[in-house]
């Protein structure tokens, strides 16, 4: 289980799953894979009728957002975000890392309909970014990982707000109102966990909350976030440790596979459009400019917490790895537009690969530099 919890494993599993999804989608098995993904598994008595692909993106991914919310709560109470002073630099960096990529996308894609894709390059994939850092930055100080983690957690929180406000239609208030007491009861009960019956009750309440939020017209990953934030901290940490291996080994790779089932030949014979290029530019370049700029503005107000510029550039470059959340944004933004969805998926993959190469190079160089500096001290 320890292997499944490692960020290195998570990054490799995501990369392999994405490559496999692209390979299958561009092979003779593509029609069968698409048919399976698009086949529906309904639960009529609950009013749910989702394709298998949406059971992954709306259902299983809610568990990932639940874990992200548990981690966010831990950071807010005990970690790098537990005071306004500590949170200033990563918060400003995260905001800059959202504004600049979104602005680049809107500048390059002003057309109505296609401009709805502006949230796609704003996301940072926590699991992938930390995985790349762990793979090539073994000698970097812990403050670099802490800054990247804090930035990515805040970035995901912004992504959650974007999903709630910009990708919500046909809201059904009664279902959402019914979800509120269910979530509150879940939180109250989590502070009184005693025995398997209470654990079973928590699972049932979590499922009920997800169903009610889904029926309410809001993307059901919001249910995962709400449950993670209201869960008792002690129970949350135990739950995260129990679920994290399954999230790394099954949930995230399965989502990456489903999201990258993109048949490239389906594109027209003309060159790839501006949706593709806007994301390819906005993810690696926009994130570096936005994160670095936001952090520098924050450190000008509080020089005591200013990170070295090399470390900051490393974090900013790794922040351009959008992947999981960017693919989700792409699906939500271009629902019903197959060509734009395909271009967006390819843009996320290419932009994230560029960010992996650039961020990984920065991390490797900085790691080697710190290792060399530490050698004389070790020799003594």
C-alpha positions as CSV (number, residue, x, y, z in Angstrom):
1,X,0.0,0.0,0.0
2,X,2.9,2.4,0.7
3,X,3.9,2.2,-3.0
4,X,0.4,3.2,-4.1
5,X,0.5,6.2,-1.8
6,X,3.7,7.5,-3.3
7,X,3.5,10.6,-5.6
8,X,5.9,8.9,-8.0
9,X,3.5,6.0,-8.5
10,X,0.6,8.4,-9.0
11,X,2.4,10.4,-11.7
12,X,3.5,7.3,-13.6
13,X,0.1,5.7,-13.4
14,X,-1.6,8.8,-14.7
15,X,0.9,9.1,-17.6
16,X,0.5,5.4,-18.6
17,X,-3.3,5.6,-18.4
18,X,-3.4,8.7,-20.6
19,X,-1.0,7.1,-23.2
20,X,-3.2,4.0,-23.1
21,X,-6.3,6.0,-23.7
22,X,-4.9,7.8,-26.7
23,X,-3.5,4.5,-28.1
24,X,-6.9,2.7,-27.7
25,X,-8.8,5.6,-29.2
26,X,-6.6,5.5,-32.3
27,X,-6.6,1.8,-32.8
28,X,-9.1,-0.7,-34.3
29,X,-10.6,-1.0,-30.8
30,X,-11.7,2.6,-30.8
31,X,-15.4,2.0,-31.7
32,X,-15.8,-0.7,-29.0
33,X,-14.1,1.6,-26.4
34,X,-16.3,4.6,-27.3
35,X,-19.4,2.4,-27.2
36,X,-18.6,1.1,-23.7
37,X,-17.8,4.7,-22.5
38,X,-21.0,6.0,-23.9
39,X,-23.3,3.2,-22.8
40,X,-25.7,4.2,-20.1
41,X,-26.1,2.7,-16.6
42,X,-29.2,4.2,-15.1
43,X,-30.8,4.0,-11.7
44,X,-34.4,4.9,-12.5
45,X,-35.7,5.0,-8.9
46,X,-33.1,7.6,-8.1
47,X,-33.6,9.6,-11.3
48,X,-30.1,9.0,-12.4
49,X,-29.2,8.2,-16.0
50,X,-25.5,8.5,-16.7
51,X,-23.1,7.0,-19.2
52,X,-20.3,4.9,-17.9
53,X,-17.9,7.8,-18.8
54,X,-20.0,10.2,-16.7
55,X,-20.1,7.7,-13.8
56,X,-16.3,8.1,-13.8
57,X,-16.1,11.9,-14.3
58,X,-19.1,12.7,-12.1
59,X,-19.0,9.8,-9.6
60,X,-15.5,8.4,-9.0
61,X,-13.8,11.8,-9.5
62,X,-16.0,13.2,-6.6
63,X,-13.9,10.9,-4.4
64,X,-10.7,12.6,-5.6
65,X,-12.1,16.0,-4.8
66,X,-13.2,14.7,-1.4
67,X,-9.5,13.8,-0.7
68,X,-8.4,17.2,-2.0
69,X,-10.8,18.9,0.3
70,X,-9.6,16.8,3.3
71,X,-6.0,17.8,2.4
72,X,-7.1,21.5,2.1
73,X,-8.7,21.4,5.5
74,X,-5.5,19.9,7.0
75,X,-3.4,22.7,5.4
76,X,-5.8,25.3,6.7
77,X,-5.7,24.0,10.2
78,X,-2.2,22.6,10.6
79,X,-0.1,23.1,7.5
80,X,1.1,25.8,5.1
81,X,-2.1,27.7,5.1
82,X,-2.9,27.9,8.8
83,X,-2.2,31.7,9.0
84,X,-2.8,34.7,6.7
85,X,1.0,35.3,6.6
86,X,1.8,31.7,5.5
87,X,-1.0,31.7,2.9
88,X,-0.2,35.0,1.3
89,X,2.5,33.8,-1.2
90,X,0.8,30.6,-2.4
91,X,-2.6,32.3,-2.5
92,X,-1.3,35.2,-4.6
93,X,0.6,32.7,-6.8
94,X,-2.5,30.6,-7.3
95,X,-4.6,33.6,-8.2
96,X,-2.0,34.8,-10.7
97,X,-1.8,31.3,-12.1
98,X,-5.5,31.4,-12.8
99,X,-5.8,34.9,-14.2
100,X,-2.9,34.9,-16.6
101,X,-3.7,31.6,-18.4
102,X,-7.4,32.5,-18.6
103,X,-6.5,35.9,-20.1
104,X,-4.1,34.3,-22.7
105,X,-6.9,31.9,-23.7
106,X,-9.5,34.6,-24.1
107,X,-7.0,36.8,-26.0
108,X,-6.4,34.0,-28.5
109,X,-9.9,32.6,-28.6
110,X,-12.4,35.5,-28.4
111,X,-15.1,33.6,-30.4
112,X,-18.4,33.1,-28.6
113,X,-18.9,29.5,-27.5
114,X,-15.2,28.6,-27.9
115,X,-14.2,31.3,-25.4
116,X,-16.1,29.2,-22.8
117,X,-12.9,27.2,-22.6
118,X,-11.1,29.8,-20.6
119,X,-11.1,27.8,-17.4
120,X,-9.3,24.8,-19.0
121,X,-5.7,26.1,-18.6
122,X,-6.3,27.5,-15.1
123,X,-6.0,24.2,-13.2
124,X,-3.0,22.5,-11.6
125,X,-3.0,18.7,-11.1
126,X,-1.9,18.1,-7.5
127,X,-1.0,14.4,-7.9
128,X,0.9,14.8,-11.2
129,X,2.8,18.0,-10.2
130,X,3.9,16.5,-6.8
131,X,4.8,13.2,-8.6
132,X,7.1,14.9,-11.0
133,X,8.7,16.8,-8.2
134,X,9.3,13.6,-6.2
135,X,10.7,11.8,-9.3
136,X,13.4,14.4,-10.2
137,X,13.7,16.8,-7.2
138,X,14.8,14.5,-4.4
139,X,17.3,16.9,-3.0
140,X,15.1,20.0,-3.0
141,X,14.2,21.4,0.4
142,X,10.8,20.6,1.9
143,X,9.7,24.2,1.5
144,X,9.6,23.7,-2.3
145,X,7.1,20.8,-2.0
146,X,5.2,22.7,0.7
147,X,4.8,25.7,-1.6
148,X,3.8,23.6,-4.6
149,X,1.3,21.7,-2.4
150,X,-0.2,24.8,-1.0
151,X,-0.5,26.5,-4.4
152,X,-2.1,23.4,-6.0
153,X,-4.6,23.0,-3.2
154,X,-5.7,26.7,-3.5
155,X,-5.7,26.3,-7.3
156,X,-8.1,23.3,-6.9
157,X,-10.3,25.3,-4.6
158,X,-10.6,28.0,-7.3
159,X,-11.3,25.2,-9.8
160,X,-14.1,24.0,-7.6
161,X,-15.6,27.5,-7.4
162,X,-15.4,27.8,-11.2
163,X,-17.2,24.5,-11.7
164,X,-19.9,25.5,-9.2
165,X,-20.5,28.9,-10.8
166,X,-19.8,28.5,-14.5
167,X,-20.7,24.9,-15.3
168,X,-24.0,24.7,-13.5
169,X,-27.3,24.8,-15.3
170,X,-30.9,23.7,-14.7
171,X,-30.5,24.1,-11.0
172,X,-33.1,22.3,-8.9
173,X,-33.2,24.1,-5.5
174,X,-35.3,21.5,-3.7
175,X,-32.7,18.7,-4.2
176,X,-29.9,21.1,-3.2
177,X,-31.8,22.1,-0.1
178,X,-32.3,18.5,0.8
179,X,-28.5,17.9,0.4
180,X,-27.7,20.5,3.1
181,X,-29.0,18.6,6.2
182,X,-27.6,15.3,4.8
183,X,-24.1,16.9,4.6
184,X,-24.5,18.5,8.0
185,X,-25.5,15.2,9.5
186,X,-22.5,13.6,7.9
187,X,-20.2,16.2,9.5
188,X,-21.9,15.9,12.9
189,X,-21.7,12.1,12.9
190,X,-18.0,12.1,11.9
191,X,-17.2,13.6,15.2
192,X,-18.8,10.6,16.9
193,X,-17.3,7.7,15.0
194,X,-17.7,4.6,17.1
195,X,-17.8,1.3,15.4
196,X,-18.7,-0.1,12.0
197,X,-22.4,0.9,12.1
198,X,-21.5,4.6,12.3
199,X,-18.9,4.2,9.5
200,X,-21.7,2.5,7.4
201,X,-24.0,5.4,8.2
202,X,-21.4,7.9,7.0
203,X,-21.0,6.0,3.7
204,X,-24.7,6.0,3.1
205,X,-25.0,9.7,3.9
206,X,-22.1,10.5,1.6
207,X,-23.8,8.6,-1.2
208,X,-27.1,10.3,-0.5
209,X,-25.4,13.7,-0.6
210,X,-23.8,12.9,-3.9
211,X,-27.1,11.8,-5.4
212,X,-28.9,14.9,-4.2
213,X,-26.3,17.3,-5.5
214,X,-26.3,15.5,-8.9
215,X,-30.1,15.8,-9.0
216,X,-29.8,19.4,-8.0
217,X,-28.0,20.3,-11.3
218,X,-24.6,21.1,-9.8
219,X,-21.6,19.1,-10.8
220,X,-21.6,16.3,-8.2
221,X,-17.8,16.7,-7.4
222,X,-19.0,19.7,-5.3
223,X,-20.6,17.1,-3.0
224,X,-17.2,15.5,-2.5
225,X,-15.7,18.9,-1.6
226,X,-18.4,19.7,0.9
227,X,-18.1,16.3,2.6
228,X,-14.3,16.6,2.8
229,X,-14.4,20.1,4.3
230,X,-17.0,19.2,6.9
231,X,-15.5,15.8,8.0
232,X,-13.8,15.7,11.4
233,X,-10.1,16.2,10.9
234,X,-9.1,13.1,12.8
235,X,-11.5,10.9,10.8
236,X,-10.5,12.8,7.6
237,X,-6.8,11.9,7.9
238,X,-7.6,8.2,8.5
239,X,-10.1,8.2,5.7
240,X,-7.6,9.8,3.3
241,X,-4.9,7.3,4.1
242,X,-7.4,4.5,3.5
243,X,-8.8,5.8,0.2
244,X,-5.6,7.4,-1.2
245,X,-4.1,4.2,-2.6
246,X,-7.3,3.3,-4.4
247,X,-7.5,6.9,-5.8
248,X,-3.9,6.7,-7.1
249,X,-4.2,3.2,-8.5
250,X,-7.8,3.2,-9.9
251,X,-9.7,6.4,-9.8
252,X,-7.3,8.9,-11.3
253,X,-5.8,6.5,-13.9
254,X,-9.4,5.4,-14.9
255,X,-10.4,9.1,-15.3
256,X,-7.2,9.8,-17.3
257,X,-8.0,6.8,-19.6
258,X,-11.6,7.9,-20.2
259,X,-10.7,11.6,-20.7
260,X,-8.0,10.8,-23.3
261,X,-10.2,8.4,-25.4
262,X,-9.7,10.9,-28.3
263,X,-9.5,9.7,-31.9
264,X,-7.1,12.2,-33.5
265,X,-8.1,11.4,-37.1
266,X,-11.6,12.8,-36.2
267,X,-10.1,16.3,-36.6
268,X,-10.6,18.0,-39.9
269,X,-7.7,18.1,-42.4
270,X,-7.1,21.7,-41.6
271,X,-4.4,22.6,-39.0
272,X,-5.4,22.4,-35.4
273,X,-7.4,25.4,-34.3
274,X,-6.8,28.2,-31.8
275,X,-8.4,26.2,-28.9
276,X,-5.5,23.8,-29.1
277,X,-2.9,26.4,-29.4
278,X,-4.4,28.7,-26.7
279,X,-4.2,25.8,-24.2
280,X,-0.7,24.7,-25.3
281,X,0.5,28.3,-24.7
282,X,-1.6,29.2,-21.7
283,X,-0.8,26.1,-19.6
284,X,3.0,26.2,-19.5
285,X,3.7,29.8,-20.3
286,X,0.7,31.4,-18.6
287,X,1.2,29.5,-15.4
288,X,4.9,30.4,-15.2
289,X,4.1,34.1,-15.7
290,X,1.0,34.1,-13.5
291,X,2.4,32.1,-10.6
292,X,5.8,33.9,-10.6
293,X,4.2,37.3,-10.9
294,X,1.6,36.7,-8.2
295,X,4.2,35.3,-5.8
296,X,6.6,38.3,-6.5
297,X,3.8,40.7,-5.7
298,X,3.1,38.9,-2.5
299,X,6.7,38.8,-1.5
300,X,7.1,42.5,-2.1
301,X,4.6,42.9,0.8
302,X,6.2,40.3,3.0
303,X,9.9,39.8,2.1
304,X,10.5,37.5,5.1
305,X,8.6,34.7,3.3
306,X,10.1,35.2,-0.1
307,X,11.3,31.9,-1.8
308,X,14.4,31.9,-3.9
309,X,13.6,32.8,-7.5
310,X,14.9,29.4,-8.7
311,X,12.6,27.5,-6.4
312,X,9.7,29.8,-7.4
313,X,10.3,29.2,-11.1
314,X,10.4,25.5,-10.5
315,X,7.0,25.6,-8.7
316,X,5.6,27.8,-11.4
317,X,6.7,25.5,-14.2
318,X,5.3,22.5,-12.5
319,X,2.0,24.4,-11.9
320,X,1.5,24.2,-15.7
321,X,0.7,20.5,-15.4
322,X,-3.1,20.7,-15.8
323,X,-4.0,17.2,-16.7
324,X,-6.8,15.7,-14.5
325,X,-8.7,18.9,-13.6
326,X,-8.0,20.6,-16.9
327,X,-9.5,17.6,-18.7
328,X,-12.6,17.8,-16.6
329,X,-12.9,21.5,-17.3
330,X,-12.5,20.7,-21.0
331,X,-15.3,18.2,-20.9
332,X,-17.6,20.6,-19.1
333,X,-16.7,23.7,-21.2
334,X,-17.2,22.0,-24.6
335,X,-20.0,19.6,-23.9
336,X,-21.8,19.0,-27.2
337,X,-18.9,20.3,-29.3
338,X,-16.9,17.2,-30.3
339,X,-14.3,19.0,-32.4
340,X,-13.5,21.6,-29.7
341,X,-13.4,18.8,-27.0
342,X,-10.9,16.9,-29.1
343,X,-8.7,20.0,-29.6
344,X,-9.0,20.9,-26.0
345,X,-8.0,17.4,-24.8
346,X,-5.0,17.4,-27.1
347,X,-4.1,20.9,-26.0
348,X,-4.2,19.8,-22.3
349,X,-2.0,16.8,-23.0
350,X,0.6,18.7,-25.1
351,X,0.6,21.7,-22.7
352,X,1.0,19.4,-19.7
353,X,3.8,17.4,-21.3
354,X,5.6,20.7,-22.1
355,X,5.1,21.7,-18.4
356,X,6.4,18.3,-17.3
357,X,9.6,18.7,-19.4
358,X,10.2,22.4,-18.4
359,X,9.2,21.9,-14.7
360,X,11.1,18.6,-14.5
361,X,14.2,20.2,-15.9
362,X,14.0,23.1,-13.5
363,X,13.5,20.7,-10.6
364,X,16.4,18.5,-11.6
365,X,18.8,21.4,-12.0
366,X,17.8,22.9,-8.7
367,X,18.0,19.5,-7.0
368,X,21.5,19.0,-8.3
369,X,22.5,22.5,-7.1
370,X,21.2,21.9,-3.6
371,X,22.9,18.5,-3.5
372,X,26.3,20.0,-4.5
373,X,25.8,22.7,-1.8
374,X,25.1,20.0,0.8
375,X,28.1,17.8,0.0
376,X,30.8,19.8,1.9
377,X,28.6,19.9,5.0
378,X,28.1,16.1,4.8
379,X,31.8,15.5,4.5
380,X,32.4,17.3,7.7
